[in-house]
């Protein structure tokens, strides 16, 4: 996997699996229970279990902060995320990424640069999406310039037709993916289903992968939702270069539950379609 910025996920043989560290509600969010230490301990435990199970990277996300700020989270949220991401980065030896929901990529870059992370996820990088937070515009022009100002070797992985949203306009997913890389200068793209844990259509993966091949685009295509031990082989066969997995790695398959090492091991083993049934 090659890009202008090192994602830190280049492997000799296997495409990377990124495991999600879904944070509980942070201070200031409606569901915060008043225990900062519990948030950090949960994040560390999930990250360590993901690494022990064999993932190639972890992605820290303020999943519990609903309802989300559209594009500019408060300063205290940035501070809490930095503290947690720093602890996670110190606790594991795999690359760490940051995603700040709903779409505060400037905050994600700032946190990631501060903790020496490897990549960020941008939910709306180019174009416009109608979301439950309202209309969200891509800010590729700000994101890429901020990265340069920070002098941070951080890859930007950008969602295309992001989940929990409807793209404004009728641009095909493969055209949107091409523009994300060619005009938005993202280092890779993420395609997903309609929501958290929802399967990503294999046809979507194939269309984007084929468009990149046809146009000589040397950037990875990640699948960002709905991957399980039963489907990961098919996803890679369809042309994905990597996957981001959350719900399928949790105890009982529930997104808000702790990570299950056994479930992580099952997805990692099933990365090879010939590895058996899990």
CORBEL-V690431 format. One line per field, one symbol per residue. ss: DSSP state (H for helix, E for strand, C for the rest). psi: psi as a letter, one per 20 degrees, with the letter a starting at -180 (. if undefined). A space follows every 50 residues. Layout:
BEGIN
ss=???
psi=???
END
This chain:
BEGIN
ss=CCCCCCCCCCCCCCCEEEEEEECCCCCCCCCCCCCHHHHHHHHHHHHHHH HHHCCCEEEEECCCCCCCCCCCCCHHHHHHHHHHHHHHHHHCCCEEEEEC CCCCHHHHHHHHHHCCCCEEEECCCCCEEEECCEEEECCHHHHHHHHHHH CCCCEEEEECCCCCEEECCCCCHHHHHHHHHHCCCCCEEEECCCCCCCCC CHHHHHHHHHHHHHCCCCCEEEECCCCCCCCHHHHHHCCCCEEEECHHHE HHHCCCCCECHHHHHHHHHHCCHHHCCC
psi=oprhpoikjpqhgqqqppqpnoqrprphqhjpjjnghhgghgggggghhg ghijrirqoppmhjjqqqpginqqhhgggghggghggghhhqiqqprppo qglmhggggggghhjlrhrqpohogqaqporijappqqlhhgghhgghhi lpmpqoopqplqrkrpqprkpqhhghgghggghikqirqpqrahrpipqp phhgggggghhgghjkomqqoqpjqjprhhihghghhijqirqopfgijq pjkphirrqohghghggghihohjiap.
END
